[in-house]
Amino acid sequence: MKKQDKMRMQIRRKTTGPISILVLKGMFMAPMDEELFISRINALLRSGRKLIVVNLEQVPYMNSVGEWALVERCSQINQAGGKLKLCSISRRAITERVISPLVISKLHSVFEVFDTEREAIESFKM
């Protein structure tokens, strides 16, 4: 396996009832990461799944590519009548400043952000 393949972001999908959870793992910073994320969101929307949680616990680094992809997909999902929520922004990422405080504040201003995946899922039931 090539070194760049090991660094590439991975996405695992889980479901709980009508809610889809995308668990991201790895750095969210390259155009290929953005393409992967967009394709996963588009596949969910095509299959009628519009309630989506993005779990960022295993994302140690995100730059403007990742931030932009999240914002754009949030807009797309909202236009489709759905909702995208974020959860579990890595404590390590915050304390080691690999996700900048500016990016975190922008994410909080655009998205509903929850500490845990369970809290994000429960918020859809309100």
C-alpha positions as CSV (number, residue, x, y, z in Angstrom):
1,M,0.0,0.0,0.0
2,K,1.4,3.4,-1.0
3,K,2.0,6.0,1.7
4,Q,-0.5,8.4,0.2
5,D,-3.2,5.7,0.3
6,K,-2.6,5.3,4.1
7,M,-3.0,9.0,4.5
8,R,-6.2,9.3,2.5
9,M,-9.4,9.9,4.5
10,Q,-11.8,7.0,4.9
11,I,-15.5,7.1,5.5
12,R,-17.6,4.4,7.2
13,R,-21.4,4.5,7.1
14,K,-23.7,3.4,9.8
15,T,-27.4,3.8,10.2
16,T,-29.9,4.0,13.0
17,G,-33.5,4.2,11.8
18,P,-33.8,7.1,9.3
19,I,-30.5,8.6,10.4
20,S,-27.2,8.0,8.5
21,I,-23.9,8.4,10.3
22,L,-20.7,9.0,8.4
23,V,-17.6,8.3,10.5
24,L,-14.7,10.1,8.9
25,K,-11.1,8.8,9.6
26,G,-8.0,10.6,8.6
27,M,-7.0,14.1,7.5
28,F,-9.7,16.0,5.6
29,M,-7.6,18.3,3.5
30,A,-7.1,17.1,-0.1
31,P,-9.3,17.4,-3.1
32,M,-9.6,13.6,-3.2
33,D,-11.0,13.6,0.3
34,E,-13.5,16.2,-0.7
35,E,-14.6,14.1,-3.7
36,L,-15.0,11.0,-1.5
37,F,-17.2,13.0,1.0
38,I,-19.3,14.5,-1.8
39,S,-19.9,11.1,-3.4
40,R,-21.0,9.6,-0.1
41,I,-23.4,12.5,0.6
42,N,-24.8,12.2,-3.0
43,A,-25.3,8.5,-2.6
44,L,-27.2,9.0,0.6
45,L,-29.5,11.7,-0.9
46,R,-30.1,9.6,-4.0
47,S,-31.3,6.8,-1.7
48,G,-33.6,9.2,0.1
49,R,-31.6,9.4,3.3
50,K,-31.6,13.1,4.3
51,L,-30.9,13.0,8.1
52,I,-27.1,12.8,8.4
53,V,-24.6,13.0,11.2
54,V,-20.9,13.5,10.4
55,N,-18.7,12.1,13.2
56,L,-15.3,13.9,13.2
57,E,-13.8,12.1,16.2
58,Q,-11.1,10.4,14.1
59,V,-10.2,13.5,12.0
60,P,-7.0,14.9,13.4
61,Y,-6.6,17.6,10.8
62,M,-9.0,19.6,8.6
63,N,-8.1,22.6,6.4
64,S,-10.3,24.8,4.2
65,V,-10.9,22.0,1.7
66,G,-12.7,20.0,4.4
67,E,-14.5,23.0,5.9
68,W,-15.8,24.0,2.4
69,A,-16.9,20.5,1.6
70,L,-18.9,20.4,4.9
71,V,-20.5,23.8,4.3
72,E,-21.4,23.0,0.7
73,R,-22.9,19.6,1.5
74,C,-24.9,21.1,4.4
75,S,-26.5,23.6,1.9
76,Q,-27.2,20.7,-0.5
77,I,-28.8,18.6,2.2
78,N,-30.9,21.5,3.4
79,Q,-32.1,22.2,-0.1
80,A,-33.2,18.6,-0.3
81,G,-35.2,19.0,2.8
82,G,-32.7,17.2,5.1
83,K,-30.4,18.1,7.9
84,L,-26.6,17.6,8.5
85,K,-25.2,17.7,12.0
86,L,-21.6,17.3,13.2
87,C,-20.4,15.5,16.3
88,S,-17.3,14.5,18.2
89,I,-14.8,17.0,17.0
90,S,-11.6,15.5,18.3
91,R,-10.4,16.9,21.6
92,R,-6.8,16.2,20.5
93,A,-7.4,18.1,17.3
94,I,-8.6,21.1,19.3
95,T,-5.9,21.0,22.0
96,E,-3.1,20.5,19.5
97,R,-4.6,23.1,17.2
98,V,-4.5,20.9,14.1
99,I,-8.1,22.0,13.6
100,S,-7.8,25.8,14.1
101,P,-10.0,27.6,16.5
102,L,-11.2,29.7,13.6
103,V,-12.3,26.6,11.7
104,I,-14.0,25.3,14.8
105,S,-15.9,28.6,15.4
106,K,-17.0,28.6,11.7
107,L,-18.3,25.1,12.0
108,H,-20.2,26.0,15.2
109,S,-21.8,29.0,13.4
110,V,-23.0,27.0,10.4
111,F,-23.8,23.6,11.9
112,E,-25.4,22.1,15.0
113,V,-22.4,20.5,16.7
114,F,-22.7,17.9,19.4
115,D,-20.2,16.4,21.8
116,T,-21.2,12.8,21.0
117,E,-22.7,10.8,18.2
118,R,-25.6,9.8,20.5
119,E,-26.5,13.4,21.3
120,A,-26.5,14.3,17.6
121,I,-28.8,11.3,16.8
122,E,-31.1,12.2,19.7
123,S,-31.4,15.8,18.5
124,F,-33.3,14.6,15.4
125,K,-36.0,13.2,17.6
126,M,-36.9,16.5,19.2
